[in-house]
Amino acid sequence: MPITKENPNKHPSGDQRFRMLTATMKRYQYSADALIEVLHQAQELFGYLEEDLLLYIAHSLKLPPSRVYGVATFYHFFSLKQKGAHTCAVCMGTACYVKGAANLLATLEQRYQVQAGETTSNNQLSLVTARCLGACGIAPAVVVDGNVEGHQTAESIVHRVEECLHHGS
Protein backbone atom coordinates (compact mmCIF):
# COMPACT_ATOMS: atom_id res chain seq x y z
CA MET A 1 0.00 0.00 0.00
CA PRO A 2 1.60 3.29 -1.04
CA ILE A 3 2.02 6.26 1.22
CA THR A 4 -0.98 8.46 0.44
CA LYS A 5 -2.82 11.42 1.89
CA GLU A 6 -5.29 9.01 3.46
CA ASN A 7 -2.52 6.81 4.84
CA PRO A 8 0.58 9.01 5.38
CA ASN A 9 2.29 6.76 7.94
CA LYS A 10 1.93 3.50 6.05
CA HIS A 11 5.10 2.24 4.40
CA PRO A 12 4.66 -0.16 1.46
CA SER A 13 6.45 -2.91 3.40
CA GLY A 14 3.94 -2.75 6.26
CA ASP A 15 6.92 -2.61 8.66
CA GLN A 16 5.79 -0.77 11.81
CA ARG A 17 9.31 0.55 12.39
CA PHE A 18 8.75 2.95 9.49
CA ARG A 19 5.69 4.33 11.28
CA MET A 20 7.84 5.06 14.34
CA LEU A 21 10.57 6.60 12.18
CA THR A 22 7.99 8.78 10.43
CA ALA A 23 6.70 9.91 13.82
CA THR A 24 10.24 11.02 14.72
CA MET A 25 10.58 12.98 11.47
CA LYS A 26 7.16 14.53 12.03
CA ARG A 27 8.17 15.56 15.57
CA TYR A 28 11.11 17.46 14.02
CA GLN A 29 8.78 18.86 11.34
CA TYR A 30 10.71 17.04 8.60
CA SER A 31 13.56 19.50 9.13
CA ALA A 32 16.84 18.77 7.37
CA ASP A 33 18.54 19.98 10.55
CA ALA A 34 17.17 16.90 12.35
CA LEU A 35 19.08 14.48 10.11
CA ILE A 36 21.39 13.17 12.84
CA GLU A 37 18.51 12.62 15.26
CA VAL A 38 16.53 10.81 12.54
CA LEU A 39 19.53 8.63 11.66
CA HIS A 40 19.96 7.74 15.34
CA GLN A 41 16.30 6.74 15.57
CA ALA A 42 16.53 4.74 12.35
CA GLN A 43 19.57 2.84 13.56
CA GLU A 44 17.93 2.19 16.91
CA LEU A 45 14.83 0.82 15.18
CA PHE A 46 16.50 -1.16 12.39
CA GLY A 47 19.90 -2.00 13.90
CA TYR A 48 21.83 -0.50 11.00
CA LEU A 49 21.32 1.93 8.12
CA GLU A 50 20.92 0.04 4.88
CA GLU A 51 20.80 1.90 1.55
CA ASP A 52 17.01 1.74 1.13
CA LEU A 53 16.54 3.22 4.59
CA LEU A 54 18.94 6.09 3.82
CA LEU A 55 17.02 6.79 0.60
CA TYR A 56 13.72 6.78 2.51
CA ILE A 57 15.13 9.31 4.99
CA ALA A 58 16.56 11.47 2.20
CA HIS A 59 13.21 11.51 0.40
CA SER A 60 11.26 12.22 3.59
CA LEU A 61 13.53 15.10 4.66
CA LYS A 62 13.83 16.39 1.07
CA LEU A 63 17.62 16.01 1.15
CA PRO A 64 19.97 14.73 -1.53
CA PRO A 65 20.86 11.08 -0.85
CA SER A 66 24.54 12.05 -0.99
CA ARG A 67 24.12 14.30 2.05
CA VAL A 68 22.35 11.60 4.07
CA TYR A 69 24.98 9.02 3.08
CA GLY A 70 27.76 11.48 3.86
CA VAL A 71 26.49 12.10 7.39
CA ALA A 72 25.86 8.38 7.98
CA THR A 73 29.41 7.47 6.93
CA PHE A 74 31.14 10.41 8.65
CA TYR A 75 30.08 9.54 12.20
CA HIS A 76 31.52 6.31 13.56
CA PHE A 77 28.43 5.45 15.63
CA PHE A 78 26.36 4.84 12.48
CA SER A 79 26.65 1.45 10.82
CA LEU A 80 25.74 0.67 7.22
CA LYS A 81 26.07 -3.05 7.80
CA GLN A 82 24.21 -5.40 10.08
CA LYS A 83 26.14 -5.96 13.27
CA GLY A 84 26.76 -9.31 14.85
CA ALA A 85 25.22 -10.51 18.09
CA HIS A 86 28.57 -9.65 19.74
CA THR A 87 31.08 -6.90 19.05
CA CYS A 88 34.82 -6.80 19.64
CA ALA A 89 36.61 -3.45 19.19
CA VAL A 90 40.40 -3.46 19.18
CA CYS A 91 42.01 -0.15 20.13
CA MET A 92 44.61 0.90 17.56
CA GLY A 93 45.73 4.04 19.42
CA THR A 94 49.45 4.62 19.81
CA ALA A 95 49.87 3.04 23.26
CA CYS A 96 47.81 -0.03 22.32
CA TYR A 97 49.50 -0.34 18.94
CA VAL A 98 52.98 -0.21 20.48
CA LYS A 99 51.96 -2.90 22.99
CA GLY A 100 50.68 -5.32 20.34
CA ALA A 101 47.20 -4.34 19.20
CA ALA A 102 48.00 -5.23 15.58
CA ASN A 103 48.80 -8.79 16.69
CA LEU A 104 45.50 -8.98 18.62
CA LEU A 105 43.61 -7.82 15.55
CA ALA A 106 45.41 -10.27 13.25
CA THR A 107 44.73 -13.13 15.68
CA LEU A 108 41.01 -12.32 15.83
CA GLU A 109 40.76 -11.91 12.05
CA GLN A 110 42.41 -15.28 11.47
CA ARG A 111 40.58 -17.14 14.25
CA TYR A 112 37.10 -15.93 13.24
CA GLN A 113 37.70 -15.56 9.49
CA VAL A 114 36.57 -11.93 9.48
CA GLN A 115 38.24 -8.66 8.55
CA ALA A 116 38.13 -5.55 10.74
CA GLY A 117 34.95 -3.64 9.97
CA GLU A 118 33.08 -6.81 9.02
CA THR A 119 30.78 -9.36 10.65
CA THR A 120 31.22 -13.13 10.62
CA SER A 121 29.11 -15.06 8.11
CA ASN A 122 26.96 -16.45 10.95
CA ASN A 123 26.29 -12.89 12.24
CA GLN A 124 27.70 -13.77 15.66
CA LEU A 125 30.71 -11.42 15.81
CA SER A 126 31.47 -7.97 14.47
CA LEU A 127 35.15 -7.07 14.60
CA VAL A 128 35.97 -3.36 14.56
CA THR A 129 38.86 -1.07 15.38
CA ALA A 130 38.87 2.13 17.39
CA ARG A 131 41.26 5.06 17.06
CA CYS A 132 41.63 5.37 20.81
CA LEU A 133 39.61 4.09 23.75
CA GLY A 134 41.25 6.41 26.26
CA ALA A 135 42.47 3.39 28.20
CA CYS A 136 46.17 3.84 27.46
CA GLY A 137 47.22 2.81 30.97
CA ILE A 138 45.91 -0.72 30.40
CA ALA A 139 47.16 -1.12 26.81
CA PRO A 140 46.53 -3.05 24.72
CA ALA A 141 42.83 -2.59 25.33
CA VAL A 142 39.83 -4.19 23.66
CA VAL A 143 36.09 -3.63 24.19
CA VAL A 144 34.03 -6.82 24.10
CA ASP A 145 30.28 -6.27 24.16
CA GLY A 146 30.75 -2.91 25.87
CA ASN A 147 33.24 -4.13 28.50
CA VAL A 148 36.77 -2.75 28.42
CA GLU A 149 39.37 -5.49 28.70
CA GLY A 150 42.92 -4.33 29.41
CA HIS A 151 46.41 -5.85 29.16
CA GLN A 152 45.21 -8.25 26.46
CA THR A 153 47.21 -11.00 24.81
CA ALA A 154 46.19 -13.02 21.76
CA GLU A 155 45.22 -15.89 24.06
CA SER A 156 43.26 -13.79 26.55
CA ILE A 157 41.20 -11.97 23.92
CA VAL A 158 40.32 -15.19 22.09
CA HIS A 159 39.28 -16.68 25.45
CA ARG A 160 37.13 -13.62 26.24
CA VAL A 161 35.44 -13.62 22.82
CA GLU A 162 34.80 -17.37 23.12
CA GLU A 163 33.10 -16.75 26.47
CA CYS A 164 30.77 -14.24 24.82
CA LEU A 165 30.02 -16.43 21.82
CA HIS A 166 29.26 -19.51 23.88
CA HIS A 167 27.78 -18.05 27.05
CA GLY A 168 26.38 -14.75 25.87
CA SER A 169 28.14 -12.57 28.45
N, C-alpha and C positions, 0 to 999 in steps of 0.2 A: 504494500500500500504506500503510495508516494506521500511525501510531506505536502499537505495542502492547507488552504485557509481553514477548512473545517477540522483538520487534524494536524496542527502545526508541530506537535511533539512526537509524532509517530515516525520512526525511522523505517525504511523499507525492510530491514532485516527483522523487525519486531523485537530487537534486543532492548530491554528496559534500561540498560546502561546509557544508551543514547538519550533517553528521556531525562535522566539525571544530569547528563552533560549539558543538554539543552537548557535545563533549569539553571545551571551555573552560568551559562552564557547570557541567559535572560536577566539574571540577577545583576550582572555587570553591564546590562543594556547593550550587549553585542559590541562592546567597545574593543577596538584593536589594542588599547592599552592594557586590557585584561588577559592578553595572550598567555603570559606565564602562569597566571592563576588557572586558566582554562586547561593548559597543558598538564599542570599538576593534577587537576581533577581527572582529566582523561587517563593519565597514567595510573592514578589510584583506582579508577574504575576498571580499566582494561589490563593493567599489569605492565604494559609497554605501549609505545606509540608506533603502531604500524602505519604504513604509507596511506592506506585508505582513511584512517582516522585523522591523520594530519590534513588530508585533502578536505575532509568533512569540516574540520575546524577552520581551515582557510576560507572555505566557502561561506560558512556561517558568520565569520567575523569580517567577511569581505576584504580579506588580505591575500596577497599573492602567495601561492604555495611555497615559493622560495623563501619568503620571510619566515613562515611558520617552521619550515624545515631547518632554516638557519638558526633559529632560536632553540629548537629541539636538539640540534647537534652541538650547539655552543656550550650549553650547561651540562655538566657531567652527571647530574642527578636524573636526567631524562634518558630513557633507554628505547632504542628503536627495534630492539630484539627481545623476544621473550626470555625472561630470566629463569634460571633453574630453581629447583626447590631449595637449594642451598647456594650460598655465595661465599667465595674466598677471594679476598683482595690482598694482594701482595704489595707492600710499600716499596717503591723504587726511589725514595728520597736518598740523598747523599749518604747519610749515616747507615741506612739499611742496605743500600747498594754496596758500600764498602765492606759491610759485614756479611755479605753473601746472599742478598735478596735475589740476584740473577740466578743463582744456583737453585734457590727455593722455587722460583718460577719455572725453571727448566724441568725440575723434578716433577712438579705438579702437571705441567703440560704433557710430559712423557707418560706419567702414571695414569692419567685420566684421558689421554688422547684428545686434548682440547687445547686450543691456542688462547692466549690472553685476549680478553674481549669477546670470547665465545662461550657457548653453553654446550655441555656434553650432549650427544645424540639422544640420550634417554631423558633429557631435561632435568637431571638431578643436580648438576653442579655448573654454576657460572664462575669462570675464572677471570678476574679483572686485576688491573694494576692501579695504584694510586700514586700521585706525585709525592705526597708526604702525608703521613698520618699524624704528625706532631708527637710521635712516640719515640723520638730519637734515642732516649736514654735506655730503651729496651730493645734496640735494634739487633737483628732484623725483626721487624714487626709485620704481622699479618692479621687481618680481620676476618674471622670465620663466623658467618651468620650474626654479625653485629658485635661479636666479642673480640676485643683486642688480645692477641696472643703475642707475647714478647719473647726475645732470645730464642727464636726458632731455628731448628736444624731441618734438613730434608726429612729425616726420620720423624721428628716431632710433628711437623706440619701434616705429613701424610697420615700419621696416627690420628691427629685431631680431625682432619677431614673425614677419615674413615668412621670415626665416632659419630659425626653428624649424619653421614650417609646411611649408616646402619641403625642408629638409635634416635635420630631426629633431634639431637640437642647439641 
